[in-house]
Amino acid sequence: MDKLELKGKWNEIKGKIKQSHADLTDDDLQYEEGKDDELFGRLQQKLGKTKDELVAWIRSLG
């Protein structure tokens, strides 16, 4: 996912992620510009998916 895609739509995407995975917390989904790898790392740990799988899934939500 491009940084611009995350930046502009993150609140909307975050809501869709929470609907799919209620066990994820706001801390898990905290996004700061330039810290994409940290976000993906947290999601990988919680969901057991690869970064590529997460990117594809997040793109499908946006």
Backbone as CSV, one residue per row, in Angstrom:
resi,resn,N_x,N_y,N_z,CA_x,CA_y,CA_z,C_x,C_y,C_z
1,MET,0.849,-1.166,0.000,0.000,0.000,0.000,0.895,1.228,0.000
2,ASP,0.590,2.141,-0.860,1.356,3.381,-0.904,1.092,4.198,0.348
3,LYS,2.093,4.941,0.770,1.938,5.765,1.961,0.777,6.745,1.806
4,LEU,0.613,7.303,0.615,-0.475,8.252,0.387,-1.832,7.590,0.548
5,GLU,-1.946,6.341,0.103,-3.218,5.642,0.237,-3.580,5.466,1.709
6,LEU,-2.607,5.100,2.524,-2.871,4.942,3.947,-3.220,6.271,4.593
7,LYS,-2.444,7.284,4.296,-2.611,8.577,4.945,-4.014,9.142,4.726
8,GLY,-4.494,9.102,3.508,-5.769,9.725,3.190,-6.990,8.978,3.661
9,LYS,-6.905,7.647,3.749,-8.090,6.843,4.032,-7.973,6.037,5.317
10,TRP,-6.960,6.291,6.125,-6.684,5.382,7.231,-7.854,5.237,8.197
11,ASN,-8.533,6.301,8.562,-9.641,6.185,9.531,-10.758,5.293,8.995
12,GLU,-11.059,5.432,7.726,-12.088,4.593,7.108,-11.644,3.131,7.077
13,ILE,-10.416,2.895,6.668,-9.885,1.531,6.586,-9.803,0.918,7.979
14,LYS,-9.366,1.704,8.958,-9.251,1.222,10.333,-10.608,0.732,10.840
15,GLY,-11.667,1.451,10.539,-13.003,1.022,10.942,-13.391,-0.312,10.328
16,LYS,-13.053,-0.508,9.067,-13.361,-1.776,8.398,-12.539,-2.919,8.974
17,ILE,-11.293,-2.641,9.331,-10.445,-3.667,9.939,-11.022,-4.073,11.285
18,LYS,-11.462,-3.104,12.080,-12.032,-3.406,13.396,-13.319,-4.222,13.263
19,GLN,-14.093,-3.986,12.219,-15.306,-4.773,11.998,-14.946,-6.229,11.706
20,SER,-13.872,-6.433,10.965,-13.444,-7.788,10.606,-12.744,-8.501,11.750
21,HIS,-12.001,-7.752,12.557,-11.192,-8.328,13.633,-11.394,-7.506,14.902
22,ALA,-12.430,-7.819,15.630,-12.789,-7.053,16.822,-11.725,-7.134,17.916
23,ASP,-10.843,-8.126,17.845,-9.815,-8.284,18.876,-8.651,-7.307,18.705
24,LEU,-8.606,-6.586,17.594,-7.552,-5.593,17.390,-7.897,-4.314,18.148
25,THR,-6.903,-3.756,18.823,-7.115,-2.542,19.615,-6.706,-1.301,18.821
26,ASP,-7.038,-0.147,19.373,-6.598,1.105,18.740,-5.077,1.182,18.709
27,ASP,-4.423,0.650,19.745,-2.961,0.637,19.756,-2.406,-0.220,18.619
28,ASP,-3.056,-1.368,18.344,-2.624,-2.236,17.243,-2.734,-1.508,15.912
29,LEU,-3.738,-0.655,15.795,-4.037,0.000,14.522,-3.527,1.437,14.447
30,GLN,-2.701,1.820,15.404,-2.152,3.177,15.391,-1.222,3.344,14.195
31,TYR,-1.497,4.355,13.393,-0.686,4.629,12.206,-0.083,6.014,12.326
32,GLU,1.218,6.071,12.183,1.909,7.345,12.127,2.647,7.401,10.799
33,GLU,2.583,8.535,10.174,3.233,8.710,8.886,4.711,8.336,8.988
34,GLY,5.152,7.512,8.050,6.541,7.083,8.019,6.829,5.849,8.851
35,LYS,5.819,5.329,9.537,6.021,4.154,10.386,5.154,2.988,9.919
36,ASP,5.070,2.821,8.614,4.263,1.747,8.032,4.726,0.374,8.510
37,ASP,6.051,0.179,8.570,6.581,-1.123,8.957,6.164,-1.515,10.370
38,GLU,6.093,-0.546,11.268,5.648,-0.842,12.635,4.195,-1.308,12.641
39,LEU,3.354,-0.632,11.879,1.948,-1.018,11.778,1.828,-2.435,11.224
40,PHE,2.514,-2.706,10.123,2.432,-4.028,9.522,2.994,-5.096,10.456
41,GLY,4.028,-4.768,11.206,4.592,-5.711,12.164,3.583,-6.097,13.243
42,ARG,2.882,-5.107,13.777,1.851,-5.384,14.794,0.739,-6.248,14.212
43,LEU,0.300,-5.913,12.997,-0.772,-6.684,12.376,-0.321,-8.102,12.045
44,GLN,0.926,-8.257,11.621,1.449,-9.587,11.329,1.440,-10.451,12.594
45,GLN,1.842,-9.890,13.712,1.857,-10.637,14.964,0.460,-11.050,15.386
46,LYS,-0.490,-10.143,15.280,-1.857,-10.420,15.741,-2.619,-11.350,14.796
47,LEU,-2.416,-11.163,13.491,-3.233,-11.890,12.519,-2.525,-13.085,11.887
48,GLY,-1.211,-13.178,12.055,-0.473,-14.309,11.496,-0.428,-14.321,9.982
49,LYS,-0.411,-13.151,9.376,-0.344,-13.042,7.914,0.976,-12.393,7.513
50,THR,1.367,-12.626,6.268,2.574,-11.978,5.763,2.260,-10.524,5.425
51,LYS,3.303,-9.739,5.250,3.103,-8.332,4.897,2.366,-8.225,3.567
52,ASP,2.732,-9.059,2.596,2.062,-9.019,1.292,0.574,-9.341,1.409
53,GLU,0.237,-10.315,2.259,-1.170,-10.656,2.471,-1.905,-9.484,3.105
54,LEU,-1.272,-8.838,4.071,-1.895,-7.681,4.728,-2.096,-6.528,3.765
55,VAL,-1.088,-6.254,2.946,-1.196,-5.158,1.979,-2.357,-5.418,1.024
56,ALA,-2.448,-6.654,0.517,-3.534,-6.990,-0.417,-4.884,-6.853,0.271
57,TRP,-4.986,-7.311,1.515,-6.241,-7.242,2.259,-6.635,-5.785,2.520
58,ILE,-5.684,-4.964,2.951,-5.983,-3.554,3.226,-6.381,-2.834,1.951
59,ARG,-5.714,-3.143,0.851,-6.101,-2.531,-0.435,-7.530,-2.893,-0.796
60,SER,-7.934,-4.126,-0.513,-9.286,-4.552,-0.864,-10.337,-3.816,-0.022
61,LEU,-9.947,-3.340,1.158,-10.859,-2.604,2.028,-11.027,-1.162,1.594
62,GLY,-9.975,-0.610,0.978,-9.971,0.804,0.612,-10.670,1.044,-0.633
